[in-house]
């Protein structure tokens, strides 16, 4: 319902790129440029500065962007509220999730949600927690599910459940029969680590330092970018690792890996992140209420 020129301007202003805006809007770049020039003619003001292949917002552009966000938000809210009068829960649902949650928890939840609400079309974006929170703040996603609360100014966080990180090892390893593993016991073991930049890696390193174990002193034999890869390497007996308990439910049932708690226990939270001060549709509220108890159950390894 909102003015198409305003929608195009908003996309260009968010990306500060005519090319990326054209890709997102499925338009040609000349068509995007034309729409923006029409808006500039309407306001008798330049909205973008163009310098050496880069663009930036002019003071008028920043003012128009502020109003555009409010106008487009109200337009979307109006369309959503009118659609909700039909009583059907339907439409697109733009979700984001960090890697562990997206790979091991959300697939089952989304499958059950689709079976209950077949007219909903969910779109899932996967990235690290920081990336997902930023996409939510930019209103590119309706909701994100990340591995810790976000302190980003543009979002609100709500804790969904707790997630325990555990030591994993082959069933024949000496840790497998232990009731718990102390952080200092890891120092002498070959260790398979997540890559730098991983939220799990950062959270684990902070825990080890609190327990007077320097992460740099671990005998790291390999750094890998996904929980699946880590589990495969640990199964071969190359080393031990620390992962979310939720990621090894299948391996524990099959007996290919043992999952042993740390002492003290290492627990983080999964959190929903929403755009701050933005209307929440009935569809979004329905999804969060539907997903929360199921995510809690899966995070417990059930």
C-alpha positions, 0 to 999 in steps of 0.5 A: 500500500505504501508509495513504491518510491518510498519503498525503493528509497528505504531499501537503498538507504538501508543498504547504501547501495543501488546495486544491492537494493536492486537485487533485493527488490528484483529490479534493474539498477536503472529502475531503482535510480529512476524511482529515487530521482522521482522522489527527489523531484517530489521533495525538490531535494537531494536525498543521497550524496554520491562520491567515488562510487559510494553513496551517503544520505544527505540531511534531507535523506536522513529525515526522509528515512526516519519518516519512511520507516514509520510510514512503511511500518504503519502500512505493514501493520495495517495490512496485517491487522486487516488480514487478521480479521479473516481469522486465518493465521497465514502469510510470510514469517521471516526468521533468523537463527544462529547455527546451532539453533538452526541446525538442531532445533528449529527444523523440527519446530518449523515442521510442526508449525507448518503442519499446524498452520499450513498457510504460513510460509517461513523463511529461515536465515542462518548466521551468527548471533550478532548477524541475526540481531543486526538483521532484526534491528534493520527490520529485515527479519521479524524475529531472531533466535540467538544463543545469548541476549542481545544488547543492540539498541534496536532490538528487545531480547526475551530469554526462551530457555537454557542450553547446557554446554557439555564435553563430548568424547567417544564412549571408550574415553576416560571422561565417558564414565565420569559424572563431570569434567573439571575445566582443568582436566581439559588442559591435557587432552587433544581438543577440537575447537569451534572457529574464532568468531563463533558464539559458542567459542567465545562463551566457552573461552570466557568460562574457561578463563573464569575457571583459571584455565587459559584457552591458549593452553588447550591442546587444540588439534583442530578448529572447525566451523560447525557442530556437525563437523566437530562431532564427526571428528570427535567420534574418530577419537582425535580429541574431545570438545565442548558443544551444546547438549542439544546437538548430540541427542542422536549420538547419545541415543546411538551410543557413538558419543558420550556427553558429560557435564562440566563442573561447574556446569556451563549454561547459556540461554537461547533468546528471541530478539524482536525489533524494538517498538514495532507492532507484533503480528498475531502470526509472530505471537502465535509462532513464539508461543508455539515454539517456546515449549518445543525449543525448551524440550529440544534444548534439554535433549528430549 
